[in-house]
Amino acid sequence: MSRSHDDRHAWIRGLPKAELHLHLEGSLEPSMLFELAARNQVALPYRSIEEVRAAYRFQRLDDFLAIYYRGMSVLRTRQDFYDLTLAYMQRARQDGVRHAEVFFDPQAHVRRGVGLGIVIGGIAAGLAEAGASLGMTSRLIMSFLRDLSESDALETLHRAEPYLEYLTAVGLDSSELEHPPRKFQRVFAEARARGLRLVAHAGEEGPAGYVREALDLLHVDRIDHGNRALEDPALVERLRASQITLTVCPLSNLKLGGISDLRNHPLRSMLELGLSATVNSDDPAYFGGYVHENFTAVADNLQLSDEQIVSLARNSFSGSFLDKGSVAQHLQNIDRHCAQTVPHQ
């Protein structure tokens, strides 16, 4: 018996999964944008939610970043960061997310006068509440803005010293072109010396060589995006052999023009090549979908099998920073979910 389209989407929603590539500031929905602007008396250039959504019709990463930083201006207090974090976790829980490893951009907040303790304190409290009320686990990743200097990133890492207990990893994001991973070797070495895990955006806009640099010079544990790694067969084999996780963001790639059609997305090829690819939402308030929308978009457009969808979910836990026992439990939960449903034919 075949499963209907809606039943398959419901099965995907219920599939336990982890999200490994989510920028908290990118989950700021227009309704919350207006709520926090009113709370903090911040003037916005938009008169309505409809105007905000119209502004979200960008086609390039730099255009997106301009709107992204403008929206961030409403985040001022510990309560703001708590509310933003908990809202994302509640929304992700509806999509079957049981574990989330989330990014935040400290430099963007500190540079506008918001203390790092306010930012981390609010996010950490929101994640803790999600653990208590939703049964979700989480990890927090502090990302450096690659269009700023390495000295600025080093200063940020030093400022974060009192809050290291809340951080699992550091990352590298923002505009990739002309800002190669090698620019940040010292700060990543210092983060590693402090016991932090390492991830970096690479191979989204930048070439496959940026993925190599992230591996060879930054010694990252995970590659965020990584799409253009497929242009280098030797790199593909290296990624396959090492099972370095790629945190792929399909709707983000479409929205920012990395692909023109989801039917041409490289995710299916990644799976067929044996790469440890995962599906994530990146900046869901801006890119048109949370984890479920990303999963169903690639499932439909790439005609993924149930087995391939399950592989994506399993990869998300295997590539997480959870301990081995927790990963094993989540993988068992995936098996249990699959055993209780009718296979798609």
C-alpha positions as CSV (number, residue, x, y, z in Angstrom):
1,M,0.0,0.0,0.0
2,S,1.4,3.4,-0.9
3,R,1.2,6.4,1.4
4,S,-0.5,9.6,0.3
5,H,1.4,12.8,-0.2
6,D,0.0,14.3,3.1
7,D,0.6,11.1,5.0
8,R,4.2,11.0,3.9
9,H,4.7,14.6,5.0
10,A,3.2,13.8,8.3
11,W,5.6,10.8,8.6
12,I,8.5,13.2,7.9
13,R,7.3,15.7,10.5
14,G,7.2,13.0,13.1
15,L,10.6,11.6,12.2
16,P,13.0,12.4,15.1
17,K,15.7,14.8,13.9
18,A,18.4,17.2,15.0
19,E,19.0,20.7,13.6
20,L,22.6,21.6,13.3
21,H,22.6,24.8,11.2
22,L,20.3,27.5,12.6
23,H,21.0,31.1,13.2
24,L,18.9,32.3,16.2
25,E,18.7,35.8,14.8
26,G,17.4,34.4,11.6
27,S,14.4,32.9,13.3
28,L,13.1,36.4,14.2
29,E,9.6,36.3,12.7
30,P,8.0,39.5,11.5
31,S,5.4,39.4,14.2
32,M,8.1,39.1,16.9
33,L,10.1,41.8,15.1
34,F,7.2,44.3,15.7
35,E,6.5,43.0,19.2
36,L,10.1,43.6,20.3
37,A,10.3,46.9,18.4
38,A,7.3,48.2,20.4
39,R,8.7,46.8,23.7
40,N,12.1,48.5,23.2
41,Q,10.8,51.6,21.4
42,V,12.9,50.9,18.3
43,A,11.8,52.6,15.1
44,L,11.4,50.3,12.1
45,P,11.4,51.2,8.4
46,Y,8.3,49.0,7.9
47,R,4.7,49.9,8.6
48,S,3.3,46.4,8.5
49,I,4.1,42.7,8.6
50,E,3.3,42.7,4.8
51,E,6.0,45.3,4.2
52,V,8.5,43.2,6.1
53,R,7.7,40.1,4.0
54,A,8.1,42.2,0.9
55,A,11.5,43.2,2.1
56,Y,12.4,39.6,2.4
57,R,12.3,39.1,-1.4
58,F,16.0,39.4,-1.8
59,Q,18.2,37.4,-4.2
60,R,21.8,37.8,-2.8
61,L,23.5,37.0,0.4
62,D,24.6,40.7,0.9
63,D,21.0,41.9,0.4
64,F,19.8,39.4,3.0
65,L,22.5,40.4,5.5
66,A,21.5,44.0,5.3
67,I,17.9,43.2,6.3
68,Y,19.1,40.6,8.8
69,Y,21.2,43.1,10.7
70,R,18.4,45.7,10.6
71,G,16.0,43.3,12.1
72,M,18.5,42.4,14.8
73,S,18.3,45.9,16.1
74,V,15.2,45.1,18.1
75,L,17.1,42.6,20.3
76,R,18.1,44.6,23.3
77,T,17.5,42.8,26.6
78,R,18.0,39.3,28.2
79,Q,14.2,38.8,27.9
80,D,14.3,39.5,24.1
81,F,16.9,36.8,23.6
82,Y,15.1,34.4,25.8
83,D,11.8,35.0,23.9
84,L,13.5,34.6,20.5
85,T,15.2,31.3,21.6
86,L,12.2,29.7,23.2
87,A,10.0,30.6,20.2
88,Y,12.4,28.9,17.8
89,M,12.7,25.8,20.0
90,Q,8.9,25.5,20.3
91,R,8.5,25.8,16.5
92,A,11.3,23.3,15.9
93,R,9.7,20.8,18.3
94,Q,6.6,20.7,16.1
95,D,8.8,19.6,13.2
96,G,10.2,16.6,15.0
97,V,13.4,18.3,16.2
98,R,14.6,16.7,19.4
99,H,18.0,18.3,19.5
100,A,19.2,21.7,18.2
101,E,22.7,23.2,17.9
102,V,22.2,26.9,17.3
103,F,24.4,29.7,16.2
104,F,24.4,33.3,17.5
105,D,26.5,36.3,16.3
106,P,28.0,38.0,19.3
107,Q,29.9,40.7,17.4
108,A,26.7,42.0,15.8
109,H,25.2,42.6,19.3
110,V,28.3,43.9,21.1
111,R,29.0,46.4,18.4
112,R,25.6,48.0,19.0
113,G,26.0,48.2,22.7
114,V,24.4,45.0,23.9
115,G,26.5,43.2,26.5
116,L,27.7,39.6,25.7
117,G,26.3,38.5,29.1
118,I,22.9,39.7,28.2
119,V,23.0,37.8,24.9
120,I,24.3,34.5,26.2
121,G,22.3,34.7,29.4
122,G,19.0,35.1,27.5
123,I,19.8,32.4,25.0
124,A,21.0,30.0,27.6
125,A,17.9,30.5,29.7
126,G,15.6,29.9,26.6
127,L,17.5,26.7,25.8
128,A,17.2,25.6,29.4
129,E,13.4,26.2,29.4
130,A,13.1,24.2,26.2
131,G,14.8,21.4,27.9
132,A,12.5,21.5,30.9
133,S,9.2,22.1,29.2
134,L,9.7,20.5,25.8
135,G,12.2,17.7,26.6
136,M,14.7,19.0,24.0
137,T,18.4,19.1,24.2
138,S,20.6,21.8,22.7
139,R,24.1,23.1,22.2
140,L,25.2,26.7,21.7
141,I,27.7,27.8,19.0
142,M,29.3,31.3,19.0
143,S,29.9,32.4,15.4
144,F,32.5,34.9,14.3
145,L,31.7,37.3,11.5
146,R,34.2,36.6,8.7
147,D,33.9,40.1,7.2
148,L,35.4,41.5,10.4
149,S,39.0,41.1,11.4
150,E,40.5,38.1,13.2
151,S,41.6,40.4,16.0
152,D,37.9,41.3,16.5
153,A,37.1,37.6,16.6
154,L,39.9,37.0,19.2
155,E,38.7,39.9,21.3
156,T,35.2,38.3,21.2
157,L,36.5,34.9,22.3
158,H,38.4,36.6,25.2
159,R,35.2,38.4,26.2
160,A,33.4,35.1,26.2
161,E,35.7,33.6,28.8
162,P,33.2,34.0,31.7
163,Y,30.5,32.3,29.7
164,L,32.4,29.3,28.2
165,E,30.3,26.9,30.3
166,Y,27.3,27.7,28.0
167,L,29.2,27.3,24.8
168,T,30.0,24.0,23.0
169,A,31.6,25.3,19.8
170,V,32.6,28.3,17.7
171,G,31.7,28.9,14.1
172,L,32.3,31.2,11.2
173,D,29.6,32.8,9.2
174,S,28.5,35.9,7.2
175,S,29.7,36.8,3.7
176,E,32.1,34.1,2.5
177,L,33.7,35.6,-0.6
178,E,37.1,37.2,-0.1
179,H,37.1,36.0,3.5
180,P,38.7,32.6,3.4
181,P,39.0,30.3,6.4
182,R,42.7,30.8,6.6
183,K,42.0,34.4,7.9
184,F,40.9,32.9,11.2
185,Q,43.5,30.2,12.1
186,R,44.7,31.8,15.4
187,V,41.2,32.3,16.9
188,F,40.2,28.8,15.9
189,A,43.4,27.4,17.5
190,E,42.6,29.4,20.7
191,A,39.0,28.1,20.8
192,R,40.2,24.5,20.3
193,A,42.7,25.0,23.2
194,R,39.8,26.0,25.4
195,G,38.0,22.7,24.6
196,L,35.5,24.1,22.2
197,R,34.4,22.2,19.1
198,L,34.8,23.9,15.7
199,V,32.5,24.4,12.7
200,A,32.7,26.8,9.7
201,H,30.6,27.9,6.8
202,A,32.4,26.9,3.7
203,G,31.5,26.1,0.1
204,E,28.3,28.0,0.0
205,E,29.4,31.0,-2.0
206,G,33.1,30.3,-1.8
207,P,34.9,27.6,-3.8
208,A,35.7,24.0,-2.8
209,G,39.1,25.3,-1.7
210,Y,37.5,27.0,1.2
211,V,36.2,23.7,2.4
212,R,39.7,22.3,2.2
213,E,41.0,25.3,4.2
214,A,38.4,24.8,6.9
215,L,39.5,21.2,7.2
216,D,43.3,21.7,6.9
217,L,43.8,25.0,8.6
218,L,40.9,25.4,11.0
219,H,40.6,21.7,11.8
220,V,36.8,21.9,11.9
221,D,34.6,19.1,13.2
222,R,31.8,19.9,10.8
223,I,31.3,21.9,7.5
224,D,28.3,24.2,7.3
225,H,26.8,24.1,3.8
226,G,29.7,22.5,1.8
227,N,27.7,22.4,-1.5
228,R,30.6,23.3,-3.7
229,A,32.8,20.5,-2.3
230,L,31.2,18.4,-5.1
231,E,33.3,20.3,-7.6
232,D,36.4,18.6,-6.3
233,P,36.3,14.7,-6.6
234,A,39.3,14.2,-4.4
235,L,37.7,16.4,-1.7
236,V,34.4,14.4,-2.0
237,E,36.3,11.2,-1.4
238,R,38.0,12.7,1.6
239,L,34.7,13.9,3.1
240,R,33.2,10.4,2.4
241,A,36.1,8.6,4.0
242,S,36.1,10.8,7.1
243,Q,32.3,11.2,7.3
244,I,32.6,14.9,8.0
245,T,29.1,16.1,8.5
246,L,27.7,18.7,6.0
247,T,24.9,20.9,7.4
248,V,23.0,21.6,4.2
249,C,20.3,24.3,3.9
250,P,18.2,23.7,0.8
251,L,15.7,26.5,1.0
252,S,18.4,29.0,1.9
253,N,20.4,27.9,-1.2
254,L,17.3,28.5,-3.3
255,K,16.5,31.9,-1.7
256,L,20.0,33.2,-2.1
257,G,20.4,32.1,-5.7
258,G,22.9,29.3,-5.0
259,I,20.6,27.1,-7.1
260,S,17.8,28.2,-9.4
261,D,15.6,25.1,-8.9
262,L,15.3,22.7,-6.0
263,R,15.3,19.9,-8.5
264,N,18.9,20.8,-9.2
265,H,20.0,20.8,-5.5
266,P,23.1,18.7,-4.9
267,L,21.7,17.0,-1.8
268,R,20.6,13.8,-3.5
269,S,24.1,13.6,-5.1
270,M,25.7,14.0,-1.7
271,L,23.7,11.0,-0.4
272,E,24.5,8.9,-3.4
273,L,28.2,9.7,-3.0
274,G,28.1,8.5,0.6
275,L,28.5,11.9,2.2
276,S,27.1,12.6,5.7
277,A,24.7,15.3,4.7
278,T,21.9,16.8,6.9
279,V,19.0,19.1,6.3
280,N,18.6,22.4,8.2
281,S,16.8,25.7,7.9
282,D,19.6,28.3,8.3
283,D,17.5,31.5,8.8
284,P,13.9,30.2,8.6
285,A,12.1,33.5,9.1
286,Y,13.9,34.8,6.0
287,F,14.2,31.8,3.8
288,G,10.6,30.5,3.8
289,G,10.7,27.4,6.0
290,Y,11.8,25.6,9.1
291,V,13.2,22.1,9.2
292,H,10.0,20.4,8.1
293,E,9.6,22.6,5.0
294,N,13.2,21.9,4.1
295,F,12.8,18.2,4.4
296,T,9.5,18.0,2.4
297,A,10.9,20.4,-0.2
298,V,13.9,18.1,-1.0
299,A,11.8,14.9,-0.5
300,D,9.4,16.1,-3.2
301,N,11.7,17.9,-5.6
302,L,14.5,15.4,-5.5
303,Q,12.2,12.4,-5.2
304,L,14.1,11.1,-2.2
305,S,13.3,7.6,-0.9
306,D,12.2,6.9,2.6
307,E,15.6,5.4,3.2
308,Q,17.3,8.6,2.1
309,I,15.1,10.7,4.3
310,V,15.9,8.4,7.2
311,S,19.6,8.7,6.4
312,L,19.4,12.5,6.6
313,A,17.7,12.2,10.1
314,R,20.3,9.7,11.3
315,N,23.1,11.8,10.0
316,S,21.8,14.8,12.0
317,F,22.3,13.0,15.3
318,S,25.5,11.2,14.3
319,G,27.0,14.6,13.3
320,S,25.8,16.4,16.4
321,F,27.9,17.2,19.5
322,L,25.9,14.9,21.7
323,D,27.6,12.1,23.6
324,K,27.6,8.6,22.0
325,G,24.9,7.3,24.4
326,S,22.5,10.1,23.5
327,V,23.1,9.6,19.8
328,A,22.4,5.9,20.1
329,Q,19.1,6.6,21.9
330,H,18.0,9.0,19.2
331,L,18.9,6.5,16.5
332,Q,16.8,3.9,18.3
333,N,13.9,6.4,18.3
334,I,14.2,6.8,14.6
335,D,14.1,3.0,14.1
336,R,11.0,2.9,16.4
337,H,9.3,5.7,14.3
338,C,10.0,3.8,11.1
339,A,8.8,0.5,12.5
340,Q,5.5,2.0,13.4
341,T,4.7,3.4,9.9
342,V,3.9,1.9,6.6
343,P,6.9,2.1,4.1
344,H,6.4,4.4,1.2
345,Q,6.2,2.7,-2.2
